[in-house]
Amino acid sequence: MELEGLYSFLAQRLASTDALLIDRICIDGQAATARVLKAYTSKHEGSPKYNTGEISFVGTPSSWGNPTLSPNDKAVAFIGYIENSKRYYQYNWLAHFSIIEQSDRER
């Protein structure tokens, strides 16, 4: 991906979500819980705040372009808060999670 394409990709996602480095991911259907290691942005932060250490969010299924994550994987997730529902939601299309480190499981 050329640099201009990368900027466009990030701008689309950051228009409605924040970039979070997460791990210890627990997924149950579309319900997900993760430990927030670092918030790269916090423009779309709701309650609870990212600095509480753990957030729950509505994730998207692997059939929508998300690689499957294991509980100890680290990833950058694009997540935003919707005030009407009082919930966090994962960005809904392609590259929802960018895996940057995998656990010691078989690859």
Phi, psi and omega in degrees: 000126179289162185302317180298321177294322178295317178300317179296315178303310181293320180299320178299314183288320183283353175291335182225359182220171174248153177266120182235137171271121185231160169206189185048054185276129175243121182241129177227093187068237177263355177277128181226147175229139181213153173272131179271116178273324181201137173257112179285330174221159178217029180293331184247029182284140177242216178237128007286158180287156180299327185285000176287347175100331182216139176227154173251143181209163175272116181267177176245149184289160180298338178292350179261019176099005178270129170293149178288135180252146173262162185306330182259007177290151172252143182206158169264123181242141176260109187229137179227161182254133176249114187300319183301321181264351182057041182221155172272146178227143176278145176308143194261013181204132175039131178062038176302315175238132171252105184289125179247348176203138178247154176291181183281013179291170179295137184254000000 
